[in-house]
Amino acid sequence: MLHAVSFIGLVQSQLVRLSQSKHAPKKSSGLPKEGVIKFDIDHSDAILTAIERRSADRIKLVRDFLYNLHLVGQYLSGPYQGLGFGNVSELLPVQDQREDTLKTFCITGTQTGTIKALDSGKHFAVVTEYDFEKYRIKAHGCIKPSSEAITHAAIYESSPHIQAIIHVHSPVLWQALLLSPDDEVLKTAKDVEYGSYELAQAIRQLIKENQKQGWFLTAGHDDGLFFYGPNLVKTLELTLQVYKIVFKVSPVVIQNMKRLVARLETWNK
């Protein structure tokens, strides 16, 4: 990962370039439609178990915090108008999560970015199986999982140390980082679309080759950044660290963050 000082300088210089240039990255024509589940899914409508609901409660705290920062939410205009964006997941402590076994995880439901405060009993799903070659997943819950569920599975498969994932959208941060050299900011290829089989494969390779990074940008998925770590707290702290480089954070947000972290840290699995 980049050192804080060099990274701040990098992003700030890119923002200056964007503000002065008439050639800032633009939305390309014929973009794949966002928010659509592209994989086959075997979904069963079911109430979450106590362990699954507990994970959903934790994820809800993080997700609702990100919603208030507009890192998770809904597009109000543009080519994706009306669609929700952003998702959060966490591995479940219900099985031996070894490197050679499938990872079971709880994740926010599809198109819940339009909702300000999620209901942990209604707006979360649990992914129990996935197959990258057949491009399908099996899940249960009162709602289908996020359209990025198979992308989350690919990230979990990349390292046994990854226990939580946050996917956010930020046009300003994304455009600034998109201009950065590939050896300074991890990126998937521009021709690799969101939610695709190719993206899942690219992510697995990217993370395996860069185990210490903790986040990457999806060049072919407008505005998208993925953060991951050993738990929700560390992953959220990394997300906010990158966010603060570009955006001013009020004392209220910092205080809310501290309360959230304290609650998560004392919330035993």
C-alpha positions as CSV (number, residue, x, y, z in Angstrom):
1,M,0.0,0.0,0.0
2,L,1.1,3.5,-0.6
3,H,2.5,5.5,2.3
4,A,0.0,8.1,3.6
5,V,2.1,11.2,2.6
6,S,2.9,10.0,-0.9
7,F,-0.7,8.8,-1.4
8,I,-2.2,12.2,-0.3
9,G,0.1,14.0,-2.7
10,L,-0.7,11.6,-5.5
11,V,-4.5,12.0,-5.2
12,Q,-4.3,15.8,-4.7
13,S,-2.2,16.2,-7.8
14,Q,-4.7,14.1,-9.8
15,L,-7.6,16.2,-8.5
16,V,-5.8,19.4,-9.7
17,R,-5.3,17.8,-13.1
18,L,-8.9,16.9,-13.3
19,S,-10.1,20.4,-12.4
20,Q,-7.8,21.9,-15.0
21,S,-8.2,19.4,-17.8
22,K,-11.0,19.2,-20.4
23,H,-10.1,15.6,-20.8
24,A,-11.1,14.1,-17.5
25,P,-12.3,10.5,-17.6
26,K,-15.9,10.3,-19.0
27,K,-18.6,7.7,-18.9
28,S,-18.2,5.6,-22.0
29,S,-21.1,4.9,-24.3
30,G,-22.7,1.5,-24.1
31,L,-21.9,0.9,-20.5
32,P,-23.2,-2.3,-19.0
33,K,-26.3,-1.8,-17.0
34,E,-25.4,-1.6,-13.3
35,G,-27.3,-3.2,-10.4
36,V,-28.3,-6.3,-12.4
37,I,-27.5,-9.8,-11.1
38,K,-25.4,-11.4,-13.9
39,F,-24.9,-14.8,-12.3
40,D,-27.3,-17.7,-12.0
41,I,-28.7,-17.8,-8.5
42,D,-30.5,-20.5,-6.5
43,H,-32.2,-18.4,-3.9
44,S,-34.5,-19.6,-1.1
45,D,-36.7,-17.3,0.9
46,A,-35.8,-17.9,4.5
47,I,-35.4,-16.1,7.9
48,L,-31.8,-15.7,8.9
49,T,-30.5,-17.9,11.8
50,A,-29.4,-16.2,15.1
51,I,-25.7,-16.3,14.0
52,E,-26.6,-14.9,10.5
53,R,-28.8,-12.2,12.0
54,R,-26.0,-11.2,14.4
55,S,-23.6,-10.7,11.4
56,A,-26.3,-8.7,9.6
57,D,-26.6,-6.5,12.7
58,R,-22.9,-5.7,12.5
59,I,-22.9,-5.1,8.8
60,K,-25.9,-2.8,9.1
61,L,-24.0,-0.5,11.4
62,V,-21.2,-0.2,8.9
63,R,-23.4,0.1,5.9
64,D,-25.7,2.8,7.4
65,F,-22.6,4.8,8.4
66,L,-21.3,4.6,4.8
67,Y,-24.8,5.6,3.5
68,N,-24.5,8.8,5.4
69,L,-21.2,9.5,3.7
70,H,-22.8,8.9,0.3
71,L,-20.4,6.0,-0.3
72,V,-23.5,3.7,-0.4
73,G,-26.7,5.0,-1.9
74,Q,-28.6,5.7,-5.1
75,Y,-27.8,7.4,-8.3
76,L,-30.2,10.4,-8.7
77,S,-29.2,11.3,-12.2
78,G,-27.1,10.1,-15.1
79,P,-27.0,6.7,-17.0
80,Y,-27.6,4.8,-13.7
81,Q,-30.4,7.0,-12.4
82,G,-32.6,5.2,-9.8
83,L,-30.2,2.4,-9.2
84,G,-28.6,1.7,-5.8
85,F,-24.8,1.2,-5.3
86,G,-22.5,-0.1,-2.7
87,N,-22.5,-3.3,-0.5
88,V,-20.9,-4.8,2.6
89,S,-20.3,-8.4,3.6
90,E,-18.7,-10.4,6.4
91,L,-17.6,-14.0,6.7
92,L,-19.8,-16.2,9.0
93,P,-18.2,-18.1,11.9
94,V,-20.4,-21.1,11.2
95,Q,-17.9,-23.4,9.6
96,D,-14.2,-24.1,9.2
97,Q,-13.3,-21.2,6.9
98,R,-10.1,-22.9,5.6
99,E,-8.5,-21.9,2.4
100,D,-9.7,-25.0,0.6
101,T,-13.4,-24.7,1.6
102,L,-16.2,-22.4,0.3
103,K,-16.7,-19.3,2.3
104,T,-20.1,-18.6,3.7
105,F,-20.8,-14.9,4.1
106,C,-23.6,-12.5,5.0
107,I,-24.1,-9.6,2.5
108,T,-26.4,-6.7,1.9
109,G,-29.3,-7.4,-0.4
110,T,-29.7,-6.4,-4.0
111,Q,-30.7,-2.8,-4.7
112,T,-30.8,-1.8,-1.0
113,G,-28.7,1.3,-1.7
114,T,-32.0,3.1,-2.1
115,I,-32.8,2.6,1.6
116,K,-31.4,4.9,4.3
117,A,-31.5,2.5,7.2
118,L,-31.5,-1.3,6.6
119,D,-33.5,-3.9,8.5
120,S,-31.1,-6.7,9.5
121,G,-34.0,-9.2,9.3
122,K,-35.2,-8.1,5.8
123,H,-32.4,-6.6,3.8
124,F,-29.6,-9.2,4.1
125,A,-28.8,-12.5,2.5
126,V,-26.4,-15.3,3.1
127,V,-24.3,-16.9,0.4
128,T,-23.6,-20.6,1.1
129,E,-22.3,-21.8,-2.2
130,Y,-20.7,-20.5,-5.4
131,D,-19.1,-21.8,-8.6
132,F,-17.0,-19.5,-10.7
133,E,-16.8,-21.8,-13.7
134,K,-20.6,-22.2,-13.8
135,Y,-21.0,-18.7,-12.6
136,R,-23.7,-19.4,-10.1
137,I,-24.3,-19.0,-6.4
138,K,-26.7,-20.4,-3.8
139,A,-28.1,-18.1,-1.2
140,H,-31.0,-17.6,1.3
141,G,-32.7,-14.8,3.1
142,C,-35.7,-12.5,2.7
143,I,-34.0,-10.9,-0.3
144,K,-31.6,-11.9,-3.0
145,P,-27.9,-11.0,-2.4
146,S,-26.2,-8.0,-3.9
147,S,-25.4,-8.2,-7.6
148,E,-21.7,-8.1,-6.5
149,A,-22.1,-11.2,-4.4
150,I,-19.9,-13.3,-6.6
151,T,-17.3,-10.6,-6.7
152,H,-17.2,-10.7,-2.9
153,A,-16.8,-14.5,-3.1
154,A,-13.8,-14.0,-5.4
155,I,-12.2,-11.7,-2.9
156,Y,-12.7,-14.1,0.0
157,E,-11.3,-16.9,-2.1
158,S,-8.1,-14.8,-2.7
159,S,-6.9,-14.9,0.9
160,P,-7.8,-16.7,4.1
161,H,-7.0,-13.5,6.0
162,I,-9.9,-11.6,4.4
163,Q,-13.0,-11.6,6.7
164,A,-14.9,-8.5,5.6
165,I,-15.5,-6.5,2.4
166,I,-16.8,-3.0,1.7
167,H,-17.7,-1.9,-1.8
168,V,-18.3,1.8,-2.3
169,H,-18.9,4.3,-5.1
170,S,-17.2,7.7,-5.2
171,P,-16.9,9.5,-8.6
172,V,-14.4,12.0,-7.4
173,L,-12.0,9.6,-5.7
174,W,-12.4,7.0,-8.5
175,Q,-11.6,9.5,-11.3
176,A,-8.5,10.8,-9.4
177,L,-7.2,7.3,-8.8
178,L,-8.0,6.1,-12.3
179,L,-5.3,8.4,-13.6
180,S,-2.7,7.1,-11.2
181,P,0.1,4.6,-12.4
182,D,-0.9,0.9,-12.1
183,D,2.1,0.3,-9.8
184,E,0.8,2.8,-7.3
185,V,-2.9,2.0,-7.3
186,L,-4.3,-1.5,-7.8
187,K,-6.8,-1.6,-10.6
188,T,-8.7,-4.2,-12.6
189,A,-8.6,-3.8,-16.4
190,K,-10.9,-1.2,-18.0
191,D,-12.5,-3.8,-20.3
192,V,-13.5,-6.0,-17.4
193,E,-17.1,-5.3,-16.5
194,Y,-18.8,-5.3,-13.1
195,G,-20.3,-8.5,-11.9
196,S,-18.7,-10.5,-14.7
197,Y,-16.9,-13.9,-14.6
198,E,-13.8,-12.0,-16.0
199,L,-13.9,-9.6,-13.0
200,A,-14.0,-12.4,-10.5
201,Q,-11.0,-14.1,-12.1
202,A,-9.1,-10.8,-12.4
203,I,-9.7,-10.0,-8.7
204,R,-8.5,-13.3,-7.5
205,Q,-5.3,-12.9,-9.4
206,L,-4.8,-9.2,-8.4
207,I,-5.2,-9.9,-4.6
208,K,-3.0,-13.0,-4.6
209,E,-0.2,-11.0,-6.2
210,N,-0.7,-8.0,-3.8
211,Q,-1.5,-9.5,-0.4
212,K,-0.8,-6.4,1.6
213,Q,-2.8,-3.8,-0.3
214,G,-6.3,-3.9,1.2
215,W,-8.2,-2.2,-1.6
216,F,-8.4,-1.8,-5.3
217,L,-10.2,0.2,-8.0
218,T,-12.4,-1.3,-10.7
219,A,-11.5,0.6,-13.9
220,G,-14.4,-1.1,-15.8
221,H,-17.0,-0.5,-13.1
222,D,-17.5,3.3,-12.9
223,D,-17.0,4.9,-9.5
224,G,-16.3,1.5,-7.8
225,L,-13.7,0.8,-5.1
226,F,-13.4,-2.4,-3.0
227,F,-11.9,-2.5,0.5
228,Y,-11.2,-5.7,2.4
229,G,-9.5,-6.7,5.7
230,P,-9.4,-9.1,8.7
231,N,-12.6,-7.7,10.2
232,L,-15.3,-5.0,9.7
233,V,-13.5,-2.5,11.9
234,K,-10.1,-2.6,10.0
235,T,-11.9,-2.6,6.7
236,L,-14.0,0.4,7.6
237,E,-11.0,2.3,9.0
238,L,-9.1,1.7,5.7
239,T,-12.2,3.0,3.8
240,L,-12.4,6.1,5.8
241,Q,-8.6,6.7,5.6
242,V,-8.8,6.8,1.8
243,Y,-12.1,8.8,1.9
244,K,-10.5,11.5,4.1
245,I,-7.7,12.2,1.6
246,V,-10.2,13.8,-0.7
247,F,-13.2,14.7,1.4
248,K,-13.3,16.9,4.6
249,V,-14.7,14.9,7.5
250,S,-16.6,16.8,10.2
251,P,-16.0,16.3,13.9
252,V,-19.5,14.7,14.1
253,V,-18.6,12.0,11.6
254,I,-15.3,11.3,13.4
255,Q,-17.2,10.9,16.7
256,N,-19.8,8.7,15.1
257,M,-17.0,6.6,13.6
258,K,-15.4,6.2,17.1
259,R,-18.7,5.1,18.6
260,L,-19.2,2.6,15.8
261,V,-15.8,1.1,16.0
262,A,-16.1,0.8,19.8
263,R,-19.4,-1.0,19.4
264,L,-18.1,-3.4,16.8
265,E,-14.9,-4.2,18.8
266,T,-17.0,-5.1,21.9
267,W,-19.5,-7.1,19.9
268,N,-18.2,-10.6,20.2
269,K,-19.0,-13.0,17.4
